[in-house]
Structure formats: C-alpha cells, structure tokens
Amino acid sequence: MPDSPSRREAADPTVVTFRDDYYLFASKSGGYWWSHNLIEWNFVETNQIPTEDYAPTAVVIDDSIYFLASSSTKCPLYKSGNPKSGNWTMIKDSLSIVVWDPALFLDDDNRLYLYWGCSPKDPIHGVELDKRTFEPIGTPKDFMIADTKNHGWENPGDYNELNQPPWIEGAWMNKFNGKYYLQYATPGTEFYSYADGVYTSDNPLGPFIYAPINPFSYKPAGFIRGAGHGSTFKDRYGNLWHIATMTISVLHMFERRIGLFPAMTDHDGNLIVDAGITDRPIIMPENRFSKTQDLKLDWMLLSYKKPISASSSQANFPPQNADDENVRTSWCSASSNPGEWIMIDLGSIYSIQALQINYSDYRTNVYSRDTSCYYQYQIESSNDTKSWKNVVDKSNSKSDVPHDYIQLTTPIDCRFVRMTSYHTPGGFFALSDLRIFGNGKGKEPVAVNSLRITRDTTDRRLVNLTWNKSKGAMGYTVRFGPIKEVIPYSFPVYSDTSLILRSLNTNSTYYFSIDSFNENGITPSRAIQEVR
C-alpha cells in the first residue's frame, strides 16, 4: 500500500474469462493480473484505470472487458480490447448512479445489469442498464438486507459473538441452468466469519429467495480464514470456482489476502463452495471434476506445533508462532542481517511433498511497488542437524511471493527442516508460518467415538459440541451443514475437544460429523448426527 502502515491489502476479487485467459481485478492493487491456468499469474501495472479504488468489477461484452470500481463521487466506466497491454479507454466519465461495491452482469439474452451496496443499514440494490448508454432502465430495486436474528453467520465478530449491525456488501451475480444467484458478503471483512451468502430467483431483478445453503462460501477456521466478498466463475473445463477475501487484519483492519476455492452446484441447484479443502494442497484440474473431493491429495500437515528454534527472535515474536497454524501470529528475527534462520524438528522422519512459506510484513517500511519487494532464501533438510541437504535454493530469486508454495518434484525423507533468509522486503526475516506437507510413517488416529451436540433452545443460532479425545489425534475437523448429502462446512480444531458455533440459521436442520487427523492421515466420522 502507498500509505502507512506498510502492508498488503488486495481484496474483493473479480475474475472474468476473456479470450481463454482469466483476468483478476482486486481492491488496492496498482494493477491487475491475468493467467492461463489459475496457477501462474502475470501482473499488469497501469494508471489508465483507478486500480487503487475499492471493489472493482468487470464484465466481458462483445470483444472487450469493461471495468468499473467503487466511488463516492464519480463512477467512470472503462473498456479494453487488449487488457494484457494495460491500455484502457474511458467510455463514460461517470454513471448517473454513484455505486460502492459494484457488480456488472451480462445475461445470456444480452441484457446488462448493475448490482451494488456496502452498508451496515442499507440493502443490496440492482437495476438494468442500457447497454449502449449505460444509463439505468427503470428504478433501482432493493434486495437482501441483514437478518441477524435468524441468520447467525451474519452477526459480526470472529465467531459471530458481537451484537452490532453487520455490513452487507460485495454483490455478485451468476446464472446457472436458468436460475439467478445473487451473492453478497457479510458481516465484515476483518472477521474470521467473513462469508458470502446467496439468494436465488428466476429473474435477474427478483424477487429473490434465501437459499437453503447459507452462507455458501464460509471458512471461519484454519491457517488463514474468511471467504467473503468474492466472485464465482467457470474455468475452461466448466468447473466452478469462487475467489474471495481472507483476513489477516493485524497491521491494519484491511490487511487481507485472496483465496481461490473449488465450487459446485448440487442436483437441487444449491451453490456450494468447499473452502476448507484448501487448508492443504489440492490439485488444479485439467478436466471436469465431478465433486470437489476429486481435487484432494492425501498429504497431511506435518509441522503443527513441532519443536522449533531460530537464530534469534524479538520479544513477543517467538519461533513458536511460526508453526501454530495462525496467520495472525508471527516469528521475527532480532536483526535484519542476511543469514538469520529458523528450524523445525518434525520429531521423526517424515516424507515431505510440499512447503508453504508465509511471510509476515514486520516493519517492512515499503510503500507502493518497490524494487526491494522480493524474497531470497534457502531450505535444507537433515536427519541429525549435522549433515544438511539442499531442498530449495532461491538465494538469487527476485520474485515477490509472500506466500510461496513449493511442491517438490521428488518427495524427501527427513526429520529437520531449516530455512535461511538472505533478503526480505524491509530486512527483518518474519514468518507467520512455515507449513510442511507430506506423509507420516505411523498410524492414523482412532475415530471419535462420542460427539455430543446441544442446540440452544433460547437462541437456535447457537450450538455446543463436545467430544472425547481420540488416541493419536493431532486435531479434529468438525463438519456440518444444512444438507446431509453435502455437509459443506469444515472447522478444524487442534487442542480442544469442544466447539461453540454461533453461525446457524434458526429455521434450518443441521447435520454434524467429526473426523480425527494426524500426520499420517484422516479417520472419518462413523456417523452423521441430525440436529433439528
């Protein structure tokens, strides 16, 4: 970001497909990206559109991409027939309606619609636009507004615990099999509970009905959390994806990241996002997948709360923060000198398949796009801390990859992993987590044999779960949802054997199960419990 504190803030993503490539626009990014495979992204820096404005939207009309961003004063509209060049033309200096968090939608009958809204008290709005003049056709309509008394997940707070109005924002529209899906974000971008909900209709301007699965995009737990204010799109194989905003919110409330999650519609047309699956590496498909579980690998997290040491550390930023599965905590070296290191003892020899290096922007003092924004490091492995083998050497890299993911071409067996830093933006070597994935060589945990569920009779948004500790378990994944055949939500729990959820819809029946897991694998639940 160009202002203090020094941080990264990309959020509110829109993805559209144009000429067989994917284009990603996000808030506060100084440009945008394009990709051919959803893995490698190419950045386009430009000053011809307002790339520092919030919540941009884009739509493909004929042979061009049209771009619109949020504004409190004027809302200019731009188009480009060659977006890879960074060249854009302003085609309208301002819409007659000033909009915040806009979303443009072109229906298959070639009619254009605009949706918008970002407020703790006002609803999401929508109107048809003249595709030639981009002026409204008719009077804007009001759609969904918060219903926190019945929708627990719409209540603010990391765990929906605050009694205050939520923000209703981030509209997005899709059409699948003749049905319209109007999506919205709530309760607030800084909360773990940030999620996307959806209403459906047979008409682009309603009336809309609250969908059975709500929220449809939800990730309140795991290493990095939140899955709100996003967009849903199809890849070239016809697979659905949802790209959304995730929260860090440590240096600044709007310190955020972007996450990409596989999605689907079930046989009843319910829109579902599998956000929990992305806490571990997944396969990027090169064909049509039938269910999101097709993308799952059997690699487990090996690094959680293992003994960890470092060359140095600062007060309140100990090494233990670098393997606690919490993006909001971090370790930081005491000096900004090259050669600072951090080392994880996995406890025994494991087979390592991949690593994810998550840097923390500690005292970076970097503003806008700076030539110092790159990371250089080396990762080594050992079985005894005396003899070391090189695993990854990026000591000469000039890439700005704050969440670097390295998938090894050949897995390695080792006990110790050491990372040495040679350059970070701002100097200090700081990590929120060094995450290591692969397979243990032991037994999977015992299944959970007792899950007790109590739904609050005075507040049906709230449910209390307890269970007995399972032998060999590192943690548990509570899975739940309003449809038994899908069970879309997952909530990993590491140290506890209880969980309170405040996110339920009062008028919905829910289904719960709980899996146990460790470094060696997952032991599925033996039963699914219905809670009416």
C-alpha positions in Angstrom: 0.0 0.0 0.0 1.2 3.6 -0.6 0.1 4.7 2.8 1.0 3.8 6.4 1.3 1.3 7.9 3.3 -0.7 5.4 1.1 -3.6 4.4 -0.6 -5.5 1.6 -4.3 -5.0 1.0 -5.6 -6.8 -2.1 -9.2 -7.9 -1.6 -12.7 -8.0 -3.1 -11.7 -10.0 -6.2 -13.4 -10.3 -9.5 -12.4 -12.9 -12.1 -13.7 -12.9 -15.7 -12.7 -15.1 -18.6 -11.6 -13.3 -21.8 -10.1 -14.9 -24.9 -9.4 -18.1 -23.0 -7.5 -16.3 -20.2 -8.5 -15.4 -16.7 -8.4 -11.8 -15.5 -8.3 -10.9 -11.8 -9.2 -7.4 -10.5 -8.9 -6.6 -6.8 -9.0 -3.6 -4.5 -6.0 -1.5 -3.9 -3.6 -3.4 -6.2 -2.0 -0.8 -8.5 -2.9 -3.0 -11.4 -4.5 -6.4 -12.2 -3.5 -9.9 -13.2 -4.1 -12.5 -15.9 -3.5 -16.2 -16.0 -3.9 -19.1 -18.4 -4.1 -21.8 -15.8 -5.2 -20.2 -12.5 -1.7 -21.0 -11.0 0.8 -18.7 -12.6 -0.4 -15.1 -12.6 1.0 -12.2 -14.6 0.8 -8.7 -13.2 -0.3 -5.7 -15.4 0.6 -2.4 -13.9 -1.4 0.5 -15.3 -2.5 4.0 -14.4 -5.3 4.1 -17.0 -7.9 2.8 -14.7 -8.4 3.5 -10.9 -6.6 0.5 -9.6 -6.4 2.0 -6.1 -10.1 2.2 -5.8 -12.1 -0.4 -3.8 -14.1 -3.4 -5.1 -13.7 -3.3 -8.9 -16.0 -5.2 -11.1 -15.5 -6.4 -14.7 -17.7 -7.9 -17.4 -17.0 -9.1 -21.0 -19.2 -7.5 -23.6 -18.5 -8.5 -27.2 -14.8 -8.1 -27.9 -13.8 -6.1 -24.7 -13.6 -6.1 -21.0 -15.5 -3.4 -19.2 -14.2 -2.1 -15.8 -15.9 -0.2 -13.0 -14.8 0.5 -9.5 -16.3 1.9 -6.3 -16.6 5.7 -5.8 -18.4 8.2 -3.5 -18.4 10.9 -6.2 -17.9 9.8 -9.8 -18.1 6.3 -11.3 -16.2 6.3 -14.7 -16.6 3.2 -16.9 -13.6 1.9 -19.0 -13.1 -0.8 -21.6 -10.1 -2.6 -23.2 -9.8 -4.9 -26.1 -6.2 -5.7 -25.2 -6.1 -5.8 -21.4 -2.7 -7.5 -21.3 -1.2 -4.3 -22.6 -2.6 -2.2 -19.8 -4.3 0.2 -22.3 -7.9 1.3 -21.5 -10.3 3.8 -22.8 -12.8 5.7 -20.7 -16.2 5.4 -22.4 -18.3 7.2 -19.8 -16.9 9.7 -17.3 -19.5 8.8 -14.7 -22.5 6.6 -14.2 -25.6 8.5 -13.2 -25.8 6.3 -10.1 -22.9 6.5 -7.7 -22.1 3.0 -6.6 -20.0 1.2 -4.0 -19.0 -2.4 -4.4 -20.5 -2.7 -7.9 -21.1 -5.8 -9.9 -21.8 -5.9 -13.7 -23.7 -8.9 -15.1 -24.5 -9.6 -18.7 -27.4 -12.1 -19.1 -27.5 -14.6 -21.9 -30.2 -12.6 -23.6 -27.5 -9.8 -23.9 -29.2 -7.5 -21.3 -26.9 -5.8 -18.8 -27.5 -5.4 -15.1 -25.7 -3.5 -12.3 -25.8 -4.5 -8.6 -24.2 -2.6 -5.7 -24.3 -1.9 -2.0 -21.9 -1.6 1.0 -23.6 -0.5 4.3 -24.5 -1.6 7.8 -28.1 -0.4 7.3 -28.9 -0.4 3.6 -29.6 -3.4 1.3 -28.0 -4.6 -1.9 -29.5 -2.8 -4.9 -29.9 -3.6 -8.6 -31.0 -2.1 -11.9 -30.9 -2.9 -15.6 -28.6 -0.7 -17.7 -28.9 0.4 -21.3 -26.1 -1.4 -22.9 -25.5 1.5 -25.3 -25.7 4.5 -22.9 -25.1 2.6 -19.6 -28.0 4.6 -18.1 -30.5 2.9 -15.8 -33.6 1.4 -17.2 -36.3 1.9 -14.7 -36.0 2.5 -10.9 -33.3 0.6 -8.9 -34.7 -2.2 -6.7 -33.7 -3.2 -3.2 -32.9 -6.8 -2.4 -31.4 -8.5 0.6 -30.7 -6.9 4.0 -29.3 -8.4 7.2 -31.5 -10.7 9.3 -29.1 -11.4 12.3 -31.9 -12.7 14.5 -32.4 -15.7 12.1 -29.0 -15.8 10.3 -26.3 -16.4 13.0 -23.5 -16.2 10.5 -24.5 -12.6 9.6 -23.6 -11.4 13.1 -20.2 -9.5 13.4 -17.2 -10.9 15.3 -14.6 -13.5 14.5 -17.0 -16.1 16.0 -20.3 -14.1 15.4 -20.3 -13.0 19.0 -20.8 -9.3 18.6 -24.2 -7.6 19.0 -23.9 -4.9 16.3 -25.1 -4.3 12.7 -23.2 -6.2 10.1 -22.0 -4.8 6.8 -24.0 -6.1 3.8 -21.8 -5.6 0.7 -19.9 -7.3 -2.2 -22.7 -8.1 -4.6 -22.1 -10.6 -7.4 -24.5 -12.3 -9.9 -24.3 -15.6 -11.7 -26.8 -17.6 -13.8 -26.7 -21.4 -13.8 -29.3 -23.6 -15.6 -31.7 -20.8 -15.8 -31.5 -19.8 -12.2 -30.1 -16.4 -10.9 -27.7 -16.4 -7.9 -27.3 -13.0 -6.3 -24.4 -13.2 -3.8 -23.5 -10.9 -1.0 -20.8 -10.6 1.7 -21.2 -10.1 5.5 -20.6 -9.5 8.4 -17.3 -7.6 7.9 -14.0 -8.0 6.1 -11.8 -8.0 9.3 -13.6 -11.0 10.8 -12.8 -14.7 10.6 -16.5 -15.2 10.0 -16.5 -13.1 6.7 -18.5 -15.1 4.3 -20.6 -15.0 1.1 -24.4 -15.7 1.1 -26.7 -16.1 -1.8 -30.4 -15.6 -2.8 -31.9 -17.1 -5.9 -34.6 -16.1 -8.4 -36.0 -16.9 -11.8 -35.5 -13.2 -12.7 -32.3 -11.0 -12.6 -34.2 -8.4 -10.6 -36.0 -10.8 -8.3 -38.0 -11.5 -6.2 -35.1 -13.4 -4.5 -35.4 -16.3 -2.0 -32.9 -17.1 0.7 -31.0 -20.3 -0.5 -31.0 -23.5 1.6 -27.2 -23.4 2.0 -26.2 -20.1 3.5 -23.5 -19.0 3.7 -22.4 -20.8 0.6 -18.8 -19.6 0.9 -17.5 -20.0 4.5 -14.1 -20.5 6.1 -14.1 -19.5 9.8 -11.1 -21.7 10.8 -7.8 -23.0 9.6 -4.5 -21.3 8.9 -6.0 -18.2 7.2 -9.7 -17.5 7.5 -12.5 -15.8 5.8 -14.1 -16.4 2.4 -16.3 -13.3 1.7 -16.7 -10.6 -0.9 -15.8 -12.6 -4.0 -16.9 -13.7 -7.4 -17.9 -17.1 -8.9 -16.8 -18.1 -12.3 -16.3 -21.1 -14.6 -12.9 -22.3 -15.8 -12.3 -23.6 -19.4 -13.4 -27.1 -18.4 -16.7 -26.0 -17.0 -15.7 -26.3 -13.3 -16.9 -23.6 -10.9 -14.5 -21.6 -8.7 -15.1 -19.0 -6.1 -12.4 -16.4 -5.4 -12.8 -14.4 -2.2 -11.3 -12.2 0.5 -9.4 -13.6 3.5 -8.5 -11.7 6.6 -5.2 -11.1 8.4 -6.1 -7.7 9.9 -3.1 -7.3 12.2 -1.2 -4.3 10.8 -4.4 -2.7 9.6 -8.1 -3.8 9.5 -7.9 -4.0 5.7 -4.7 -6.2 5.7 -6.1 -9.0 3.6 -5.4 -11.8 1.1 -7.2 -13.5 -1.8 -8.2 -17.2 -1.7 -9.4 -19.4 -4.5 -11.8 -22.3 -3.7 -13.5 -25.0 -5.8 -17.2 -24.8 -6.1 -20.2 -26.7 -7.5 -24.0 -26.8 -7.8 -25.7 -29.9 -6.5 -28.6 -31.7 -8.1 -31.0 -29.2 -6.5 -29.2 -26.2 -7.8 -27.6 -25.3 -4.5 -24.4 -23.3 -4.9 -21.7 -24.7 -2.6 -18.0 -23.7 -2.0 -15.6 -26.2 -0.5 -13.3 -23.6 1.3 -12.0 -26.0 4.0 -10.3 -28.2 1.4 -7.7 -25.5 0.7 -6.0 -25.7 4.1 -3.8 -28.4 2.5 -2.6 -28.5 -1.1 -5.1 -29.5 -3.8 -4.9 -30.5 -7.4 -5.6 -27.9 -10.1 -7.7 -29.9 -12.5 -7.1 -30.1 -16.2 -10.5 -31.6 -16.9 -14.1 -31.5 -15.4 -14.3 -32.7 -11.8 -17.5 -34.3 -10.5 -17.0 -33.3 -6.9 -14.5 -31.1 -5.1 -13.1 -34.1 -3.2 -11.6 -35.2 -6.6 -9.0 -32.5 -6.0 -7.9 -33.7 -2.7 -4.4 -35.1 -2.0 -3.5 -37.4 0.8 -0.8 -35.0 2.1 -1.1 -34.0 5.7 0.2 -31.1 7.7 3.5 -32.2 9.3 4.6 -29.0 11.0 1.9 -28.1 13.5 3.4 -27.1 16.9 6.6 -29.1 16.4 9.7 -28.1 18.3 11.1 -25.0 16.6 14.2 -22.9 17.0 15.7 -19.9 15.4 18.9 -17.9 15.1 17.3 -15.1 17.0 13.9 -13.6 17.8 12.2 -10.5 19.1 10.1 -10.1 22.2 6.5 -11.1 21.6 7.5 -12.8 18.3 8.9 -16.2 19.3 9.7 -19.1 17.0 6.7 -21.0 18.3 4.5 -18.5 16.3 5.8 -19.9 13.0 4.1 -23.3 13.2 0.9 -22.6 15.1 -1.5 -22.6 12.1 -2.4 -18.9 12.8 -1.7 -16.3 10.1 -2.2 -13.5 12.7 0.8 -14.6 14.8 4.4 -14.5 13.6 8.0 -15.0 14.5 10.6 -12.3 13.7 14.4 -12.3 13.7 16.2 -9.9 16.0 18.3 -8.5 13.2 17.8 -7.6 9.6 21.1 -9.3 8.6 21.2 -12.0 5.9 21.7 -15.4 7.4 19.0 -15.5 10.0 17.4 -18.9 10.1 14.5 -20.9 11.6 14.4 -24.7 12.0 11.6 -27.2 12.6 12.1 -30.6 14.3 9.3 -32.8 12.9 10.0 -35.3 15.7 10.6 -38.3 13.4 11.4 -38.9 9.8 8.5 -38.0 7.5 8.1 -37.9 3.7 7.9 -34.3 2.7 6.0 -33.4 -0.5 5.5 -29.6 -0.3 6.2 -26.5 1.7 4.4 -23.2 2.0 6.4 -20.2 3.2 4.1 -17.5 4.7 6.0 -14.2 5.3 4.8 -11.6 7.7 5.2 -7.9 6.9 7.0 -6.9 10.1 8.4 -3.3 10.0 8.8 -3.5 6.2 8.7 0.2 5.6 7.9 -0.5 2.0 5.3 1.6 0.1 3.8 1.1 -3.3 5.7 -1.1 -5.8 9.3 -1.1 -4.6 12.4 -2.7 -6.2 13.2 -4.3 -2.8 10.0 -6.4 -2.9 11.4 -9.8 -3.4 12.4 -12.8 -1.2 15.7 -14.8 -1.2 16.1 -17.9 0.9 17.4 -21.5 1.1 15.7 -24.5 2.6 17.7 -27.5 3.8 16.9 -30.9 5.3 18.6 -33.2 7.7 18.1 -36.2 9.9 20.6 -35.3 12.6 21.3 -31.4 12.3 24.9 -32.2 11.3 24.6 -33.2 7.7 22.4 -31.0 5.6 21.0 -31.4 2.1 19.7 -28.6 -0.1 15.9 -28.8 -0.8 15.1 -25.3 -2.3 17.6 -22.7 -3.3 16.0 -19.3 -4.1 19.0 -17.3 -2.9 19.1 -15.4 -6.2 15.3 -15.0 -6.7 13.8 -11.6 -7.5 10.2 -12.8 -7.1 7.7 -11.1 -4.8 5.9 -14.2 -3.4 4.8 -13.5 0.2 3.0 -16.9 0.4 5.5 -19.0 -1.6 4.4 -22.6 -2.3 7.0 -25.2 -3.3 5.9 -28.6 -4.5 8.8 -31.0 -4.7 9.3 -33.0 -7.8 10.5 -35.9 -5.7 9.5 -36.2 -2.0 12.3 -36.3 0.6 12.5 -38.2 3.8 13.9 -36.1 6.7 13.3 -35.0 10.3 14.7 -31.4 10.4 13.9 -28.6 8.0 15.9 -25.3 8.2 15.1 -22.1 6.3 17.8 -19.4 5.9 16.9 -15.9 4.7 19.1 -13.8 2.5 16.7 -10.9 1.6 13.2 -9.8 2.7 11.5 -6.5 2.0 12.3 -4.2 4.9 15.1 -6.5 6.1 13.6 -8.5 9.0 13.0 -12.2 8.5 9.5 -12.8 9.7 7.1 -15.7 9.1 3.5 -16.2 10.1 4.0 -19.9 9.4 6.4 -22.3 7.7 4.0 -25.1 6.7 5.3 -28.5 5.7 3.1 -31.1 4.0 3.6 -34.8 3.3 3.0 -38.1 5.0 4.0 -39.6 8.3 5.1 -43.2 8.7 2.8 -44.2 11.5 -0.8 -45.0 12.3 -3.9 -42.8 11.7 -5.7 -41.7 14.8 -8.6 -43.5 16.4 -12.0 -42.4 15.3 -14.0 -40.1 17.5 -16.4 -42.3 19.4 -18.6 -39.7 21.2 -19.9 -36.4 19.7 -22.4 -34.6 21.9 -24.4 -31.8 20.4 -26.7 -29.3 22.2 -28.6 -26.7 20.3 -29.5 -23.7 22.4 -33.3 -23.7 22.9 -33.4 -19.9 23.5 -31.1 -19.0 20.7 -31.2 -21.5 17.8 -28.3 -19.8 16.1 -26.0 -21.3 18.7 -24.9 -25.0 19.1 -22.4 -26.5 21.6 -20.3 -29.6 20.6 -18.1 -31.7 22.8 -16.3 -35.0 22.2 -13.8 -37.3 23.8 -10.1 -37.1 22.9 -9.1 -39.7 20.3 -5.9 -41.6 20.7 -3.2 -40.4 18.3 -5.1 -37.4 17.1 -3.4 -34.1 16.3 -6.7 -32.5 15.8 -10.3 -32.8 14.6 -12.4 -31.5 11.8 -16.0 -30.7 12.7 -18.0 -30.9 9.5 -21.6 -29.6 9.4 -24.2 -28.1 7.1 -27.9 -28.0 6.4 -27.9 -30.7 3.8 -26.9 -34.3 4.7 -25.6 -35.3 1.3 -23.1 -32.4 1.1 -22.1 -31.2 4.6 -20.2 -28.2 3.1 -18.6 -26.5 6.2 -15.5 -27.7 8.0 -14.0 -26.3 11.2 -10.5 -27.7 12.2 -9.9 -27.8 16.0 -6.4 -28.6 17.2 -6.1 -28.5 21.0 -9.7 -28.6 22.3 -12.4 -31.2 22.4 -15.2 -28.7 22.3 -16.6 -26.1 20.0 -19.3 -23.4 20.1 -20.8 -22.3 16.9 -23.0 -19.2 16.6 -23.5 -19.2 12.9 -26.6 -21.3 12.4 -29.8 -20.3 10.6 -32.7 -20.6 13.1 -35.1 -22.4 10.8 -32.6 -25.0 9.4 -31.9 -28.5 10.4 -28.2 -29.3 10.5 -26.1 -32.4 10.1 -22.8 -32.9 12.0 -19.9 -35.2 11.9 -16.3 -35.1 13.2 -13.1 -36.6 11.8 -9.8 -37.0 13.6 -6.5 -36.5 11.9 -2.7 -36.5 12.5 0.4 -36.5 10.3 -0.5 -40.0 9.0 -4.0 -39.4 7.7 -7.6 -38.8 8.4 -10.0 -41.1 10.2 -13.6 -40.3 9.1 -16.5 -40.0 11.3 -18.5 -43.1 11.9 -21.9 -41.3 11.9 -23.7 -38.2 10.9 -25.9 -36.6 13.6 -29.0 -34.7 12.8 -29.9 -31.6 14.9 -33.3 -30.3 14.1 
